[in-house]
Amino acid sequence: MRVYLNGEFVDISQARIPIDDRGFLFGDAVYEVIHLYGDLLFAWDLHIERLRFGLQALEFPPVDLDALRQAADELKRDRNFEEGSLYIQISRGVHPRSHLFPPEGTAPTVVMWIRPVEPVSRELLAEGVRVITVPDDRWAKVWIKTVGLLPNVLAKQKAHRQGAYEAIFVRDGVVTEASSANVFIVRGGVLRTAPETNYILPGITREVTLRLARALNLPMELRPFTPDEMYTAEEAFLTGTNIGILPVTTVDGRYLGKPGPVTRRLLEAFWAETKVSSRLG
Ligand SMILES: Cc1ncc(COP(=O)(O)O)c(C=O)c1O
């Protein structure tokens, strides 16, 4: 497998990052995950735009993001699978450990690779997934997609131990998002998700889903909801790069029912956009 590392393509066995890399020492790095549907790097421009915002927010030196596209196309040439996941990580570079930013001229570390992923199964789509709620104990800048994901890792592991697929974060009594996805419900026939604030990651799949919902003339609201409102929702689903749109059917042990009509319509619209044939039975 080839990896793109600071402008070069190297075999993964030769891809080495020094111990003084700030991504390793401080989590001083941003990342993106972009899904590959066949040959299509889905929503590339939106992902790069979010990466640019993150780099600016963290006051990174300029990085040539346009060069990444060419490199991604080169990596894609190795592809021998249906769906893949492209990972980009940019750290503030390598310098002996010190909290202060490294001196001007320190080059960011840029790394990128593609790995195959299993498409979400028909069974999972037909049955939906179980989720649990957990306190949102993350920092106040989760809108920046940094690699500092420890609270997300712990939350997801907790969900897994309880036989659930995802953990839904709750802050100040309302649902923010999941450990690696955004969360939607349908209640009173209205599609609802939390508005963009510093407490959620502005998911690209969330954005695409909202656009599709608008095109379908679905009633919708950007308004937070409580766990109680989620327990009594008609429908719920997660959105994320690797999962697309994934129905949620059980929340903290309360069964909402089979994936409903709004979720199914959005799924079909999403697959049309990603040129995937329908996986609903
Ligand atoms: C915390 C969090 N929220 C939401 C998302 C969904 O974002 P996207 O649709 O851009 O993958 C992710 C993706 O990994 C995430 O980590």
The ligand as an SDF file (V2000), in Angstrom:
LIG
                    3D

 16 16  0  0  0  0  0  0  0  0999 V2000
  -17.6530   13.9840   15.8850 C   0  0  0  0  0  0  0  0  0  0  0  0
  -18.1230   13.8110   14.4840 C   0  0  0  0  0  0  0  0  0  0  0  0
  -19.3050   14.3560   14.1200 N   0  0  0  0  0  0  0  0  0  0  0  0
  -19.7810   14.2170   12.8770 C   0  0  0  0  0  0  0  0  0  0  0  0
  -19.0790   13.5020   11.9100 C   0  0  0  0  0  0  0  0  0  0  0  0
  -19.6530   13.3730   10.5250 C   0  0  0  0  0  0  0  0  0  0  0  0
  -18.9720   14.2210    9.6460 O   0  0  0  0  0  0  0  0  0  0  0  0
  -18.8140   13.8660    8.1050 P   0  0  0  0  0  0  0  0  0  0  0  0
  -20.1840   13.7060    7.5570 O   0  0  0  0  0  0  0  0  0  0  0  0
  -18.1090   15.0250    7.5310 O   0  0  0  0  0  0  0  0  0  0  0  0
  -18.0260   12.5930    8.0440 O   0  0  0  0  0  0  0  0  0  0  0  0
  -17.8510   12.9360   12.2350 C   0  0  0  0  0  0  0  0  0  0  0  0
  -17.0940   12.1960   11.2250 C   0  0  0  0  0  0  0  0  0  0  0  0
  -16.1670   11.5090   11.4870 O   0  0  0  0  0  0  0  0  0  0  0  0
  -17.3460   13.0980   13.5510 C   0  0  0  0  0  0  0  0  0  0  0  0
  -16.1670   12.5700   13.9040 O   0  0  0  0  0  0  0  0  0  0  0  0
  1  2  1  0
  2  3  1  0
  2 15  2  0
  3  4  2  0
  4  5  1  0
  5  6  1  0
  5 12  2  0
  6  7  1  0
  7  8  1  0
  8  9  2  0
  8 10  1  0
  8 11  1  0
 12 13  1  0
 12 15  1  0
 13 14  2  0
 15 16  1  0
M  END
$$$$
